[in-house]
Structures are given as C-alpha cells and as structure tokens.
C-alpha cells in the first residue's frame, strides 16, 4: 500500500548542517513531470541501469538509481576487502556488493546533465533513526566545506570529533521525515524532475 504523502520536506545540506529546507506540496508538482518520473522509475526498477530523459525539449538528463561509484573507487573497495579478508572467497564480496546495491537503489538516485552529477537521498517515513548513509552524507558535506576553505581557516577537529554535532543534525533530519536530501535549492526543469522522482520513490510508486 502506497503511503498517503501530501507533503514532504526537501533538504539541502551545507557544511554538515541543514542549509536550506522547504516543504514540498505534492499536489503542486507538475503532473507531466510526475508521470514521467513514475514511468522512468518503473523502467529503472525493471533492471535498466540508467535512462535518458528529455525535459522541456531542452535538457537531456541521465537518470540512475543508487549512488555513482567510480571504477577507481570500486577497485579500491575490492582491494581493501581482500586485504581485510584474505581467507574469504571473492564470491562473498560479490554477494555483499550485490546486497548493498539493492539497498542503495531503493534509497536514492542521481541525475547527470551537462557534465554535472546531482545526487538525491530519501528519508522515508519508516527511516531508521541511525541510518549510516545519511550520517555519511552529513560528514561528506562537512568535509567538502572544509576542503573548500584555505588551510588556515579549516577546523582543527577531525570527523570523529565532529560526531556529536553530526549526530544532532542526523536526528534533526530524521525528525523531518518523510523527506529527501537534494543537491541544490535552485529550481529549474531538471531539479523539478528530481523533486518529482524523489516524491514518486517516497510514495512507493
């Protein structure tokens, strides 16, 4: 049974905190974009790894479920697992990766356009209070902000030392469920489609 969602919270992180949020009225979403999102979602769930979509006859997006992981990152993860588990068969690693991929495909998606990749993460009504993926997004947002600063202006705290603050932000985000993390507060045809796809996934369509 689909959850009856009339509104969801759209959240944008900034430096490990909620930088911006807005309540999205589901009834106000563009009906055509929402239908496109439902159709594309069904195709992706049927097994397609990614799908192209033309928006307003001007923008061509590539849409995929899960998170984007580069080949280099995949290689490093595999090598690290082998190093940590030398006695286990590689089939066990493949099994774990397969299970993780299924979870990731149900919990987020990303759009690619003009060389830009925009990632979205879902916080459904039944989201766990200590979801690792959300905590990782908060930490990543904080690290990205630190790396953008001159070295003499960066925090001297480590990610571990920031844990209490990050956990407080995580609790705040979970308290806003159903919701989703969006890459930007800017509104255009592409981000409007992202909103529609996030809503469709949160509604279990």
C-alpha positions as CSV (number, residue, x, y, z in Angstrom):
1,X,0.0,0.0,0.0
2,X,1.4,3.4,-1.0
3,X,1.8,5.9,1.8
4,X,-0.5,8.9,1.6
5,X,2.0,11.7,1.3
6,X,0.6,15.1,0.8
7,X,3.8,17.0,1.6
8,X,7.5,16.1,2.1
9,X,10.5,18.1,3.2
10,X,13.2,19.0,0.8
11,X,16.6,19.4,2.5
12,X,19.9,20.8,1.2
13,X,23.0,20.3,3.3
14,X,25.7,22.9,3.8
15,X,28.9,22.3,5.7
16,X,27.4,19.4,7.6
17,X,24.2,21.2,8.6
18,X,20.7,21.8,7.2
19,X,21.5,24.8,5.0
20,X,18.0,25.1,3.5
21,X,14.7,23.3,3.6
22,X,11.3,23.6,2.2
23,X,8.0,21.7,2.5
24,X,7.0,20.4,-1.0
25,X,3.3,20.2,-1.6
26,X,2.8,17.0,-3.6
27,X,-0.3,18.4,-5.3
28,X,1.6,21.4,-6.6
29,X,4.1,19.3,-8.6
30,X,4.0,19.4,-12.4
31,X,1.6,16.5,-13.3
32,X,3.5,15.8,-16.6
33,X,6.9,15.6,-14.9
34,X,5.5,13.4,-12.1
35,X,4.1,11.0,-14.7
36,X,7.4,10.9,-16.5
37,X,9.1,10.2,-13.2
38,X,6.7,7.3,-12.5
39,X,7.3,5.8,-15.9
40,X,11.1,6.1,-15.7
41,X,11.1,4.7,-12.2
42,X,9.3,1.6,-13.4
43,X,11.8,1.1,-16.2
44,X,14.8,1.5,-13.8
45,X,13.2,-0.9,-11.3
46,X,12.8,-3.4,-14.1
47,X,16.5,-3.7,-14.5
48,X,17.8,-0.7,-16.5
49,X,21.0,0.7,-15.1
50,X,20.3,4.2,-16.3
51,X,17.7,6.0,-18.5
52,X,17.9,9.2,-20.7
53,X,15.1,11.8,-20.3
54,X,14.4,14.9,-22.2
55,X,13.0,17.7,-20.1
56,X,11.1,20.6,-21.7
57,X,12.7,19.8,-25.1
58,X,15.9,21.5,-23.9
59,X,17.7,19.4,-21.3
60,X,18.7,15.8,-21.7
61,X,19.2,14.0,-18.3
62,X,20.6,10.6,-17.5
63,X,18.8,9.1,-14.5
64,X,20.1,6.2,-12.4
65,X,19.1,4.7,-9.1
66,X,21.6,4.3,-6.2
67,X,24.8,6.3,-6.0
68,X,27.5,6.9,-8.5
69,X,30.7,5.0,-7.7
70,X,33.7,5.4,-10.0
71,X,35.7,2.4,-11.3
72,X,38.7,3.6,-9.3
73,X,36.6,3.6,-6.1
74,X,35.2,0.2,-6.9
75,X,38.7,-1.1,-7.4
76,X,40.0,0.3,-4.1
77,X,37.0,-1.1,-2.2
78,X,37.6,-4.5,-3.6
79,X,41.4,-4.4,-2.8
80,X,40.7,-3.2,0.7
81,X,38.2,-6.0,1.3
82,X,40.6,-8.6,0.0
83,X,43.3,-7.2,2.3
84,X,41.0,-7.3,5.3
85,X,39.5,-10.7,4.5
86,X,42.3,-12.8,2.9
87,X,40.8,-16.2,3.8
88,X,37.3,-15.5,2.3
89,X,36.3,-16.3,-1.2
90,X,35.7,-13.3,-3.5
91,X,32.2,-14.6,-4.1
92,X,31.4,-13.4,-0.6
93,X,32.5,-9.9,-1.6
94,X,30.4,-10.0,-4.7
95,X,27.4,-11.1,-2.6
96,X,27.8,-8.2,-0.2
97,X,28.2,-5.7,-3.0
98,X,25.1,-7.0,-4.7
99,X,23.0,-6.7,-1.5
100,X,24.4,-3.1,-0.9
101,X,23.5,-2.2,-4.5
102,X,19.9,-3.3,-4.0
103,X,19.6,-1.2,-0.8
104,X,21.2,1.9,-2.5
105,X,18.9,1.6,-5.5
106,X,15.9,1.8,-3.2
107,X,17.2,4.8,-1.1
108,X,18.3,7.3,-3.7
109,X,19.2,8.3,-7.2
110,X,21.3,10.7,-9.3
111,X,20.8,12.8,-12.3
112,X,23.6,13.6,-14.8
113,X,23.4,16.6,-17.2
114,X,26.0,18.9,-18.7
115,X,28.8,17.0,-17.0
116,X,27.2,17.7,-13.6
117,X,26.1,14.9,-11.3
118,X,23.3,15.7,-8.8
119,X,22.6,13.1,-6.1
120,X,19.4,12.7,-4.0
121,X,18.9,10.6,-0.9
122,X,15.5,9.6,0.5
123,X,14.4,9.8,4.1
124,X,11.1,7.8,4.1
125,X,8.6,7.7,7.0
126,X,10.0,4.5,8.3
127,X,13.6,5.6,8.0
128,X,15.9,4.2,10.7
129,X,17.0,6.8,13.3
130,X,20.7,6.0,12.8
131,X,20.8,5.4,9.1
132,X,24.5,5.1,8.1
133,X,24.0,6.6,4.6
134,X,22.6,9.8,5.9
135,X,25.3,10.2,8.5
136,X,27.8,9.7,5.7
137,X,26.2,12.5,3.7
138,X,26.4,14.8,6.6
139,X,30.1,14.0,7.2
140,X,30.8,14.4,3.4
141,X,29.1,17.8,3.4
142,X,31.2,19.0,6.3
143,X,34.4,17.6,4.7
144,X,33.7,19.2,1.3
145,X,33.1,22.6,3.0
146,X,36.4,22.2,4.9
147,X,38.3,21.4,1.8
148,X,36.9,24.5,0.0
149,X,38.5,26.7,2.7
150,X,42.1,28.0,2.8
151,X,44.1,25.7,5.1
152,X,44.5,28.2,7.8
153,X,40.7,28.6,8.1
154,X,39.8,24.9,8.3
155,X,38.5,23.4,11.5
156,X,41.1,21.6,13.6
157,X,38.6,19.0,14.6
158,X,38.6,15.6,13.0
159,X,35.5,13.9,11.6
160,X,35.4,11.7,14.8
161,X,35.5,14.8,17.0
162,X,32.6,16.3,15.0
163,X,30.5,13.2,15.7
164,X,28.2,14.8,18.4
165,X,27.3,17.7,16.1
166,X,26.8,15.4,13.1
167,X,24.6,13.1,15.1
168,X,22.5,16.1,16.2
169,X,22.0,17.1,12.6
170,X,21.1,13.4,11.7
171,X,18.4,13.4,14.4
172,X,17.0,16.7,13.1
173,X,16.8,15.4,9.5
174,X,15.2,12.1,10.6
175,X,12.7,14.2,12.6
176,X,11.6,15.9,9.3
177,X,10.7,12.6,7.6
178,X,9.3,11.9,5.0
179,X,11.9,14.0,3.3
180,X,14.8,13.9,0.9
181,X,18.2,15.4,0.5
182,X,18.6,17.4,-2.7
183,X,21.8,18.8,-4.1
184,X,20.6,22.4,-4.5
185,X,17.7,24.8,-3.7
186,X,17.8,26.2,-7.2
187,X,14.6,25.5,-9.2
188,X,14.7,24.7,-12.9
189,X,13.2,22.0,-15.2
190,X,15.9,19.5,-14.1
191,X,15.6,20.0,-10.4
192,X,11.8,19.9,-10.7
193,X,12.1,16.5,-12.2
194,X,14.4,15.5,-9.3
195,X,11.7,16.6,-6.9
196,X,9.1,14.5,-8.8
197,X,11.2,11.4,-8.8
198,X,12.0,11.8,-5.1
199,X,8.3,12.1,-4.3
200,X,7.4,9.1,-6.5
201,X,10.0,6.9,-4.7
202,X,8.9,8.1,-1.3
203,X,5.3,7.2,-2.2
204,X,6.4,3.7,-3.3
205,X,5.1,4.3,-6.9
